[in-house]
């Protein structure tokens, strides 16, 4: 057992019943995978709130954003005995070769004075807008760059799964910056300072005919346009991260290198956390990588839920040596855990 | 029959036997999918040359670039009766869940005074370099922007299929610009002039969990970093382009809009050409699209070859109303055909 996490005794911090539905007729199924940040002495989380209509016997449904629909959401229903329907897992189903999500996600703010007890806003902060986001917004990372908060999140539509960006300085007005990485891509984490004159990010193209869900690096002059894409970390056969890997929140500058927390899943779909150490002046150079996870799903709330055996992070707060990770447990609820950055570095195999 | 192409009577213009292998021990299996350009009164083609070792009974092989190997190429061989091997089509096979190409491609120049009779260089112009290109370079598009030739091509490695860029002004020295669009992506065609202050390109993410092989648009301040990604043309159920679509060479400026030639394949893998008309000031707006192909594989050399029933273009030359398309026929040889741009516009359904 290599788990280095000191979990909050108050876990889970936020559960679906703690969040008010955004629209009448939908219910909150999951609250998960928050971005995390500090703003004016408070800890902020940007929650992913996944909603759907109450289930109806004999039907499966997908809520889709549609500006022409009442409340802005249209619900498509399919009979479960329809031969054109195939149900894949709790999150997705296919109908006539097209894939649909069972829930519709938006991003919601929650605030705390102590980093443990959070009060959730009544209304969404960001919802899907336009043709590229009709299936919603997911898993937002928050980076603070030159005093501006830069939000990178998953946008989903019938056209694919990609990375969208927005910026804010006051958490009231948000500026949309478009899709910054094309499909299929998720898990985009910005470095919070320039390296040799360029901005950098980690991102995660998904599997195609060749390659796999590996972590890539890219650079940018302006955070909006990206190039110089290179793979930095692939999956590892036979290990805890054999099936997919993806970056967590912004890599943390340490004297030894950029410490990037990442998630890895094995072929059974069990999600753990690990770490990469990237060279300070050239983050495409991997100096070290966790042989064993630094955190595994072991608690009841991590083992059972909408999708069991999942710890997934895209938000953390750094205070000196203390790293507070906020994470989605079983794709259902939000939890917290503390780590020693020194402890993670010591556990890395150089 | 809606085929608008006036094929060259000299077709095929270039066949595998017209190209000298780049390395002893490999033979040229296919010469296909050329980029096309004018330089100093001559027509240039940048051919894709696909090579492999002579087949050995009972084995399938993949040539991979490896700077440590003799000649720079290492050949991996697998027994055809190995239960871990599965052969998908003539181009690819899988071994233990990893996908390999049966051929290794590089880019080679060919020159012509009349656009019909070409002399092929003895040596490659561009070969794969570094970790992102070990499986080679494919299907180069050539755009001329501010007097510089900008080359966008497919780079392939175990990490995925993505879009690389290089520039040249003399076709002797090439400047590498890295991977400009991350995997899985192909078919990147640059617009040859800025639109409202930005460069633009069409590109083609491949299928993922959601979405499909659709044509997307992006913009850039410098041709190297790209953002503002948006889908512009999806596949169409039941039509000739039901399975995949991808841009040809640079969109052509006309009074009515940007005319983009594209390829579409149906579920049987039959590749045809069609056209899109995009708004001049906002190329994300599709004004018209071919209901029927403008060119279909009908000639013997288009119907039979390494992969039959394929016409595929990523290179053309514009002379007033005349559009000369160079194309890969059956993934085996290079052919030419002339079109009237007015004729294509008239055939578009507005």
Interface residues (C-beta under 8 A of the other chain):
Chain A: X92 X99 X131 X132 X135 X156 X157 X158 X159 X160 X161 X162 X177 X178 X179 X180 X181 X182 X183 X184 X185 X203 X205 X206 X207 X208 X209 X210 X211 X212 X214 X216 X218 X219 X220 X221 X222 X224 X225 X226 X227 X228 X229 X230 X231 X234
Chain B: X92 X99 X101 X131 X132 X135 X156 X157 X158 X159 X160 X161 X162 X177 X178 X179 X180 X181 X182 X183 X184 X185 X203 X205 X206 X207 X208 X209 X210 X211 X212 X214 X216 X218 X219 X220 X221 X222 X224 X225 X226 X227 X228 X229 X230 X231 X234
